[in-house]
Amino acid sequence: MELKDKILSSYVAFENEVDINSDVHEIRTEALENFEKLGFPTKRLEAWKYTSLNSVLKEDYSMFPNKCTSVELADVKKYFIHDIDTYKVIFIDGKYSPFLSETTHDKIDVCLMSAAFAKPKYQPVIKKYFNKVAKQDNLTSLNTAFAKEGAYIHIPKNTEVQKPIQIINFSTCADVSTMVQPRNLIVVEENAHVQIIERHQSLTSNAVLSNVVTEIFAEKSATVDVYKIQNDDINASLVDNTYVDQKSNSVVSVHTFSFGGNITRNNLNFYQNGEHIDSILKGVTIIEGKQHVDHHTLVHHIEPNCESHQDYKGIYDERSTAVFNGKVIVEKEAQKTNAYQQNNNVLVSDKATINAKPQLEIFADDVKCSHGCTIGQLDDDALFYMQQRGIPQKEGKALLMYAFANTVLESVKIPEVKSRITKLIAKKLGVNIGFDL
């Protein structure tokens, strides 16, 4: 049975676990019908021209895995940012782990989507925000159809969350391949501030496919910082769909660090619905072997006097392949827009591939928009200079790559996250450099 048919036939079993009389379930049913019509994306679609899911979709995935392996804190502590105090929303094989989590309802809500769907007190937020900014494309519709569990974060007006929130999804099944579909809803009200760290981690050698949807709503003057750490096992693939709705004077930044996994596709979409908005999208990708990472970004400037800043760095070795498709739309009403986009890539191997496609669609005339894309190799003269001063070639290459990625790293606001990313980069490059940039 093909995966699409298996998914459609499993929906009856899914309905036994949810309230089929709720408004949310009507949304689920419509989404399933949309997925049935669209199917999985193929390379015939322009947005998927350089990324094929065929090898991933051949697996016989379990749609509703049991929590396959018991997980102790000692087994997974290294995947946490554990040197600072944080709230934690942890899932194992798609199911909530109260033992590993630290949630709260003290002035803010850091809890579960399953609770938000079920309990009346959360319904005003669910009705106002759930599925309101997510697009109805193939994989987002699939996730919406099976939306049941994930992180629910609601930060009330004038509240600064005192510690970051970690959202981590572990996969453990040793006897079956698994497909999980986390659904996260993050609502940050007027003049509130929150920092979020997100990670997906496989603890098994079996194939894992994560199809994730996160909706972020930043109301007036809200500040939201999101850090996505993607350093998964080579048998794990990820499709990460993130949708951001911003109101006037809000600032939202998303940093994406893509180091591991088989196929990784990041769909990051910003919609500016107000004036004096700042949208920040930054990323570092370092891959090797036959890894594939695809960054698709969209910033939609709808109203005047707003800014967006995109800065993506990529380092590609061996036969790795990558895609950067960055799209900026400036509507006619969005005068005084300042939109910046930069994508720089280093091919360490002559067999690595990068497909870059910056796109600007500008319908306003009083704007400042720029985009740049470079593809090259490390500077041999700089490398020779360091070797002349006693720095070995391997460490010299690593230093050049650190410097190359530093424009992204320097904007990370949580020191412990910056330190962790620096160590992951050093490990990825196979060196031990005793300082942080």
C-alpha angles and dihedrals in degrees: 000000000000117000094247092054091046091052094049093047092049093058093088090059089049091053089059089066100049140054103267092189096063127104088241091060091056087057090049093051093050090049092051090052089051092050090047088055097043103034121189118331118262135193089262087078112084092225090056098039095122101032124071122190093187096107091048095047093054091075121101098236127195106230097198107029119185116235090278105193131024110244124208124201090245089059095056107022091103090064092057125081085242101167092079133049111259142162110249132205106186129184128189115200089342095309127109117256109208090180093062097034134086111196131167146200094186103126089319133053118235105163145100136318090221089061092044091052093048107039122076095221091067096047097093090059093042092050093047099045116014112111092350098121102024115105121237097237127136104280098028088055090050091053092046091052090058097033107146112120139032140096121318113197123177119174113189126222118295094008125135110196106228097213135028123263120232120205111190129174116196125193117202111161110135099181103044140034111248138210118199128184113195116189117201128189119192119182118181113183130209116317093355126134132206139165121210132191117196130191140167116202132181118209094183137073091227122098117275126189117192117192105186132183122189123181117197123190117190111187125200114322092354121147122210126177118188126186119191115195111195110181103131136155117283090249093058124090127191136198107188115190113187123178122189125194113191131191129200119312094003124139121206124176127185120189115190121194111190114186109134145031136073105265119003122184119183117193106187116179128181124189117190110207102173143025131287093024123156120204118187122191118177135162147172121203123188115171140156142175109035096325118143127203124181122189115193113179132180129186113183112197105200104160134036133271098032136132138210129186124193122181119168125174124191133190115187128187137179112354097335119140131205142182131203116186111170118180127188121185119192113190123214091255093051098090120164091032117160110200121174126183128176129172119181124180137187121200107205090180127043088225095059119099135209124184110196126185118171112188131193123184107183122180097164124080104206100064141113109222128161137169133182136181129187131182119187149118135266117290106261092197092055090047091050090049092056093046089053087058095052101266110135117239095249093051090043091056090048092052091052091050092048090052090047092055097040098095086068098039095050092063094057105114100197109074093204091054091049090050092049093049091048090054092047090052091049090050092047090052092045097239139110112224114179101217141057122236 
